[in-house]
């Protein structure tokens, strides 16, 4: 193990995880060849004289597991895709005492071994389970006394298979090979004795890190919104209430050997094959749930002759955070846009933030920067944990040459997109995560690595400016007319801004002095080099003026207010940004005091996308197919920037100290007459309702206990409000 890797492991793993005395061992079966898409069934029966008051089971698997205790399904899809750091594995902590009873008990675990890596999973190459539950009076740990067998009813489908980015495979289940009731306490069969593979933190499974996000929320089996049949009746199109993660369920009566296909309307999301399922019937009446989640607006069942469908259902699962935030106004378009943004955010959250839940399921950090900002305005504080997990992973996978890259965890990708990495470590990425959550615990852990990336990998000139770096893929945005020189320096300045705050927080006085000097010089040099009197353009750049570049100059603070009139004319003429970067254009307009035009541009940009009435999520590009970008998924959370804009800027709710301990409400209503928003914080729910009538403006604010709010009216009038409900009146302009 090289020195850097050893350092990363020390930084990644807390003392609590390292100090735990693991007794359980990794177990499998001697028949396992750890092949792609291999499934294993484990059982353990044991006797209890008394049930302990509490018993936490620490459970790890390569790659996913489902657990029953005494016939109750306790965990539906446990485990996280592997890779908190290179060579390391996540484990779950599950309180199991409520499911135990005096006398004989049964634990059954089904493990799905992906058997391949992808853009979000680093496989060990070995199928296995680790179970460790210890209390002073009783311990239950995985060892040779457990039972385990290959579950050969689970098979691979024939081609086509999911594209190379996905570690998951298609799942085919042949019910003629089913081990009936193997997971129930009444099971009379005898599985083979388990094979011990390794001690808890031994090769190839590596160091163990506690799962930092909640177990999935299981919404239970539900009926579909509507079901329609194809003309010849061999296909069922089952409508879901919205785009979500589902596992399809069926109840049929059939002859033996009939193959039922299951997929969604997003099977080819983003022009690449996603996952699908197949079920091969046994004779008689039977039920089945395909356990690999898929997503879309419709689940499609392909039914062969000889099969009678008695019922079909679906189970939605997803990240365990509630939509505690909200937005509404007297403008239905904006309301629907916020709603679709929130749905798109949620469907791109699971093991990691994802660019999309179909083509890649990968943690691209350009997407994640937008997503983590949306989470503060849409979800309860549990939603904040996913970005924190991503921060540790991003920095723990830093290359030996100091470069950081995404997506991670991954072993078949390692290329840097320089601007995405600057966005990640900077003001909208790491700093927003800290300031909006109030959690600074990650800062001392990652600071030195962040500093190395910004000052060794990037080598700023004496004036603070930087030249473009090709990295491995010098990508600024989809679309045309991307001014990389201006964008590079804006993103770099925002990264320095974050680092300066972190350095001050950590008492790194030398770094504070160095960064302060760099940033002071940066502002004047940036404007001297790039401002041409009417717009920001790089010397030698030949394309049309880049709206993204102007926006980044504004939101970074590099563009002073005297340049706003000229920049407004650029924004009225140039429309090059993809939905990813349009978020920053809209923010710039609000920051410039141009709320009316910001809302007009928002509607203009999103009208085509919103015109697809059957979709509840937002797209990778402005349209579908030829009007899309990058393959054109219809569920890409980087498009949800308006969610943040409407809650943060139109309704004006922004923190003024970490974690919303203090915050301001400074609405910029534009053409909107009435609006309201809720934001969930660790202190409670912030609520604001704004109503305009002529020149009069009223703001009703609910301020959580332990916090203070500054209410700012457009005419400059300000009120300071402590916890409670306040109705304030002022002028709209």
N, C-alpha and C positions, 0 to 999 in steps of 0.2 A: 504494500500500500504506500503510495507516494505521500509526501508531507502535506501537500495541499488537500488531498482526499481525506487524510486523517484529521486535518484541521476542520474541514467541512463537517465531518461526522460529529466532532466535539461541539461545534456550534449548533448543529441541527438538533441534537438530542439533549433534552433536559436531564437534570439529575434524577428526577422521579422515574423516568423511563429506564435510565441506566442502572438505578439502584434496585429495581424490582428483581426479586429472587425467583427466576423462572424455574419451575419444576416440570412443566409440560415439555414434551418433545415433538418435533415434527414427525408426523406419521403418514403412511400411505399403504399401498398393497404391493406385494411382490410382482403382481401382474401388470402394474402400471409401467408404461414406457414413456409417460409424460408427453404424450402426443398432442398435437393441436386439437382443441375442442374435446378434451377428455373429461369425463364426469366420474366422480367417486362417491360412494355412499358409505357413511360411517355410523356406527351405533355404539352406545355404551349403556349398560344397565347397572344399577347400583342401588344399595339400600341405605336409607336414612332412618335413624331412630328419632331424631329431632331435626326440624327444618331450621337452619340458621336464620337469624333476623335479616342478614344481608349477605350476599355472596356475589361478588363481581367476577364474571368470566372474561378473561382476556383471550381473544380469538383472532387468529390470523390464518389466511389461506392464500395460496396462489391458484385461483385468482379471486373467485367470488364464492359465497356460501349461503345456504338457506338452513335454518335451524328450527327443529321442533323439540319441545320438552313436554313429556307426558301428553302427547297428541296435539298440543297447541303450537301453532306456528308463531314462534317468538321473534325471529328475524327473517324478513323477506329481503333478500339480496344484501348480505353483509359483505364487508371487505371494501377496500379502496384500491383502485388501480395502483400498481406498485411503483414506488420511487420517490419517497420524501427526500432522498439523496441517492447518488449512485451506490448500488449494492445494498440498499436498505428497504425495509418492508413496514407497512402500516399494520397496526392491530386495533381491533374494536374492543370496547369495554361495555359489557352488557350485564345488567343486574338480573340474575336468574332466580333469586330466592322466591319471588311470587309464584313461580311455576312449579316449585318443588313441593313434595308431600311426604309425610311419614310413610315408611315402607319402601316398596320397590319403585324406582324411577327410571325413565328412559330418556336419553338424549340422542337425537338423530340429526346428522348434518350431511347435507348434499353439497359437494364442492364441484365447481366448474373451473377447470384449468384451461385458460385461454391457449396456452402453449405457443404463443407468439407474442412479439412486442408490437408496438404501434407508436403513433404520435402522442400517446397519453399513458403508456404502460411499459415498464421494463421487466420483462419476464425473467424469472429465475431459471427457467428451463426444467423445473421440477414440480410436479403436482404434489401438494401436501396440505395438511391441516395441523394447526397448533391450537390447543385448548388448555387453559390454565385458570382454574378457579380455586382459590385458597382462602380458608378462614381458620381461626384458632381451633375450631372443633371438627372441621371437615375439609377435605381437599378433593377436587376432581380434576385430574390432569390427563392429557393425552399421552398414552404409552402403549406398550405391547398388549395390554389387557383389552384395548378397544378392538372393535371389529370393523373391517373395511373391505369393500369390493369395488371393482370397476363396474360402472352401471352402463352396460353395453347397449341398452335400449336407446341411449343418446348417441347419435351418429352425425356425420357430416352429410350435408346435401350434395347433390351434384352441382356442377358449375351452372350459373355464375356464382362466385363467392364475393364477400365484401371486399372493397378495395384495400390496398396495402396499408392505408393509414390506420385502419381499425384493428385492434387486437381481438375483438370479438369475431366469432364465426356464426354462420347460419346454424340453427339448431333443428335437427330432425329427430323425432322421437318415434320409435317403433314399438307400439303398445303390445305387440306379440312377444316382446322380450321384457316386458315390465316385471319388476320384482314387486308384486302386489303387497301393499301395506307395510313395506319395509321400514317406514319411519314411525309406525304406530307401536304402542306398547303391547298390543295383542299379536304382533308378528311372531310366528312360530318357526321361521326359517333360521338358518345358522350361517351368518356371514363369516368369511375367513378371518383369521387373526391378523391384526394390523402389523405392518412393518415399520419399525422405527428408522427414520432417515437421518436425523441429526438433532443435536441439542438446540435449544430455542434460538440462539443468536449465531449459530454456526453457518458456514458456507453450505449451500448457495443463498440461503434466505437472508442472512446478514442482520444488521442491527434493527431493532424493533422500535418503532415510533408510534405513540398513541394517536389514534384517529382524532384530528383536530376539528372535525365538523360533525354535525348530528347524523345519526342513522336516518335513512330515508323515511319520509312520511308516506304511509300506506293508506290510500283512500278507500281500499276495499274493492271487492268486485261490484260492478255496476252494469246496468243495462245501457245500451247505446241510445243516443238521441233519436235516431231514425235508421231504418234498415231498408234498402232497396235491392231488388234482384236484377241481374242482367236479363236480357230478353229471353235467353234460353234457360235461365234459372240456375246456371251452374256456378254463379259468382254472387256473393253477398257483399254489398258496399255498406259498411256500418259507420254512421256518422258519430264522431266524437264531439263533445261540447266546445272544444278548442284544441289547439295543437298542444300535445302533452306526451309524456313518456308512458307507454302502456305495455302490458303483457296481455295478449289475447287469450280468451278462454272459450272453450266450446263444449257442448253437451250433445252427443250424437248417438244414433243407433246405426250400426253398419255391418256389412260383411267384413271379413278379415282381409287385410292387405290393401285397403284403399288409402290413397295419399291425399291429404287435405293440405292445401297451401295457405299460408298466412303472411301477409305483408301489409304495408301501408301505402298511401298515396305519395309518401316521401321516400319510397324505396330507392329511387334514383335521384335523391336530393342533391343538388349541386353537380349534376351530370355524372356522378359516380355511384356505383352500387353500394347500397346500405345493407342492413341485415334483414333476413326473413326467416320464417319457420315452416316446418312441415310436420305433419302428424300422420303416422301410418296406423290404421285402425286394427283392433282385434275384433273378433266376432261379438256382437251384442251391444248393449248400452254402455256408454263410457263417457268420462269427462277428462279434460286435459287443459292445462294452462302452460303456454310457451313462456319460459322464464326469462329469456333475453329481451330486454326492453327495446322497443322501437318507437318511433314518433311520427306524428302526422295528424291530419284532420279526419281521416277515414282509415278504418281497418278493413282489409279486404280478405275474405275467405273464399278460396277456390274449391268447390265441392264436386267430387266425382260422382258418377252414377253409383248407386248402391249405398249411399249415405243419406240418412234422414236427420236433418238438423232439428234438435229439440230446443236448443237455446244457444245463444252466443252472448258473451259479456266481455268486459275488459277490466283490468286493474290499473288504475293510475298510481304511479309512485313518483316521488320527486324530492327535491331538497326540502328539508324540514324547516321552513320559515314561512310565516304568514304574510299576506299582502296587507300589512298594517298601515302602509302609506296610501294616499289617494289624492286625486285631483279631479275637480269638476268645475265647469264654467257654463256660461250661457252660449257657448259655441260648441255645437255637437261634434264638429270636425276635430277640435282640439281634444275633447273628451275621449273620442274613439282612438285618436293617435296615442294618447297617454296609456289607454287600456291595452292597445296592441303592443306598445313598447314594453309594458310590464309583463305581458304574457311571453313576449320574445325573450326578455331577460330570464324568466323562470325556466323556459324550455332549454336554455343554454347553460343551466347550472346542474351539475351532478358531482362526479368525482373531482372535477375541476371546472372552472369556467371554460366554456367551449366557444369556438367561433360558430359552430352549428352542431346540432345533435344528429346529423345524418352523415354527411360526406366525411367528416374528420373527427368530430368529438375531441378536438385538440385545444390546448391552452395557449392560443396565440395571444400575446400580451398586448398588442394594439387593440384587440377586441376587449380584453379584460380591463384595460384602463377605463373605457367607456362604461363597461358593465359594473365595475365596482362603484363608480359614481352614481349610477342608477339605483343600486341596491340600497343606498342610504335613504332614498326618497320613496322607494316602493315597498321594502320589506322590513320586518322586525329585526332587532339587532343580531339574531342568529345568522341572518344572511351575510353579515360582515365577516364571518369566520372563513368563508371560502376564499376571499382575496388574501387574507392573512396566510392561509395555507399556500396559496400561489406565490406569495412573496418569498417565503422560505424555500420553496422548491426552485424558483427561478435562480436564487443566489446560491443554493446548494449545488446546482448543476453548472456553476460557472466553470469555464474551461481553464486549463492550466495556464493558458496565455492571457488570462484575465477577461476574455470575452464572455459576455452572457448572451444566451440565445433562448428562443422559444420556438415551438412548443416543447415543454418538458412536463413530466418525465418521459424520456424517449431515448431509444438507442438506435433508431433509424432516421434521426434528424439531429443535426448539430450546427445548423447554419444561423449566423447572426443577421438580423434585419436592423441595421443601426438605429434608424429613427424610432422604430417600435421599442427598442431597448432604452433609448433616452426618455421616451414617453413613460415607460414603466417605472424607472427609478426616480422620476421627476415629480413635478408639482401635482399633476393630475393622477399620478400613480401612487407611489409610496407615500408621498406627503398627504394626499387626500385621504388615504386609508388611515393614517395616523390622526389627522386633525379632525376628521368627521367622527371617528370611532372613539377618540381619546385614548387609544391603546398604543403606547410607545414601546412596548416590550421588545418588539422586533428590531428597533432602531440600533441599539448597541450591538446586536448580533450580526447585522448585515452591513454596518457602516463602513468598515475598512474595505470590504469587498466592493461596495459601491464607489468608494473613493478611488480605489485602484482602477476600476473601469473608466471613470470619468477623467482621470489624470494620467493614466499610463496607456490604456488602449486608445483613448482619445488624447491627443497631444495638442492642447490649445496654444495659440500664438501668444506673444507677449501682451497683446491688447485684449486677450480673452476669447476672441473669435476662433472658430474652428473651420477647417476645410472639410469638404465632404469626404466621408470614408466609404469605400465600396463595400466593406464588410463582406458578407457572403451573398447578400441579396439587398441591394440598395433601393428599397421600395419606400415610397412616400405615401402613395394612395393609389387606388384604382382610378382609371380615367386618364385624360390627357392634360397637358399643360401644367406639369408638376415642377415647380421651381425648387429644386432640391437644395440649393445653396441657402436661400432664405429659410426654408423649413428646417434645415439642419441646425442653423444657429438659433432659431427660436426654441426648438426642442432642447438644445444644449443649455441655453440660458435658463429654461424652466427646470432642468435637472440641477444646475448650480443653485437655483433658488431653494430647491428642496434640501440639497446638501448643506447649504448655509444654515438653514433652520435646524437640521439634525446636529450639525457641528456645535451650534450654540447650546442646544439641549444637552449635549454630552460634555460640555465644558472644554471642547478642543479649541483653545484660543488661537493657536497658530493657524489652524485651518480656517477659523473665522476671519482672521486678518487677511489671509491669502484670498479667500473667496470673495470677501468684501471688495478688495482691490480689483479682482478680476471683473466683478459684476459692474463696478462703477465705470471702468474703462469700456466694458462691453457695450453699454448703452450708446455712448457717443460714437464709437467705432462702427457699430451696426448701422446707425442712421447715416453716417458718412458714406459707408460702402454701398448700402442697398437702396436708400431713398433717392428717387429720381425727380422729385417734385410733385408727382401725382400718384405714385405707387411704389411698393417695394419690389425690386427686381434684381436678380443676381447679374453681375457683369458677365456678358457673354450668353445669357439666357435668351433664346430666340422665340419662345412660345408666347402665347397670349398671356396676359397678366393673370397670375394664379390667385384665385379668391382664397384658397386655403392659406397661402403664404401671408396675405394681408390679415387674415383672421388670427393667425398665430402671433403676428407682431402685436396685435391689439391685446389678446388675452394674456400674453407674456408680460405686458407692460412696457415693451420696447417702443411701441408707437405712442407718442404723446397726443393729448387731446387736440392740439392744433392741426393734426393730420387727419382727424376724423371726417371732415367734410369731403376731402378728396377720396378717402377710402370708401365712403358711402357710395360715391359714384361708381367705384370699381365693383362693389357688391351688387349694384343695380344692373351692371352689365355682364359680369362674368359668372358663369354657372358651371364650374368644372369639378367641384368636389364630389366624391362619392358620399353615400350616407355615413360612412365612417368619419370623414373630416367635416361634413356639413354641420355636425354638432358644434364645432369650434367657430364656424362662420356665424351661426345663430347666436352663440354666446357673445361673440364680438359685437354684433349689432345691439344686443341688449346692453352690454357694457358701455357702448357708445351713446346710449340714450335713444336708440332707434327701435323701440319696441314695436311700433306700428309696422315698419318695414320688415322687421324680423318675423312677425307673424304672417305677413303677406308672403314672404319668401318661403317660410315653413310650409304654408299651404300649397304654394306653387310646386315646391320640390316633392312633397309627399302625396300630392293629389292622385297621381297615376297609381302609386303603390296602394293607397287607400281605396282606390276604385275597385280592387279585387274583393268583392264583398264576402266571398266564401272563406277568406283567410283571416285568421286571428293574430297572425304574427307578421313581422316586417322582414324585408328582403335584403339580400346582400348588395344588390344594386337597386336602381330606381324602378326597374321593371323585371320582367321574367324573360328568359331566353336571350335574344339578341339585345334586350334592354338591360340585362343584368351584368354583373361583373364576377370574375373569378369562379365561374361555374354556376353562379346564380341560385344559391339556396334561398328558400322562402322563409327562413327562420334564423336571422343573423342579428345578434343583439347589439352589434356596433351601430345598428340603425336606430337604436332607441334613445339617442341623444335628446330628442324633444321631451322625454320624460323628465330628465334632469332640468332642462331649460324651463319647463312650465312650472315645476314645483319650486325650484331654486330662484329663478329670476322673475317670471311673471308674478308668482305669489310672493316671491322675495324672501324665502326662508333660507338663511345661511348662518352657519356657526361663526361666532367671533372669538371663541376659545375652544380648546379641544373637547370633542364629544358633545357639543351643544350645551355645555355648562352655561355659557352665555350665547345668545344668538340675536340676529336682527330679523325683522320683518320689514322689507322695503319693496313693496309691490311696484312693478312696472307693467301696467295693465294694457297699454297699447289700445287696440280696438275692442278689447274685452270689457264688458260692463260689470259682470259679476263672476267671481271665482272663489274657490275654496280649496284648501289642501290640508293634508295631515302628514306628519313626519314622525316616525317612531324612533325614539332615542332610548339610551340606557336609563334616563331619568323619567321617562314616560312619553306620552303623546303630545306633540305640538300640534295645535289646530289653529287655522286662520280662515276667516271668511271675510271677503272684501266685496263691497258693493259701491258702485258709482252711480250717482244720479245728478246729471248736470255737472256743476262744479263741485258738488259735495262728494266726499269719499268717507265711508265708514269702514273700520277694521275691527273685527271681533277676534280676539286672540285668546287662546287657552295656553297658559304657560305652565309646564310641569313643575312639581315641587323640587326645590333645590336649584332652580335655574332662574335666570333673569333674561328679559328680552328688551331690546330697543326697537320701538315701533317708529318707522320713518315714513312720513308722508312726502309725496312728490314736491310739495312747496317748501320743503325743508323743516317742517315742524316735526319735533321728535318727542317721544314719551318713553320713559323707562318703567318697565312693568316687572314685578316679581310674581311668584307663583299665584295662579288663580285665573279667573276669567275676567277679561276687560273688554269693554266696548268703547272705542275711541272714534272721534270725529275730526275731520280735517278737510282740506281742499284737494281736489284731484290734480290740480296743476296751478 
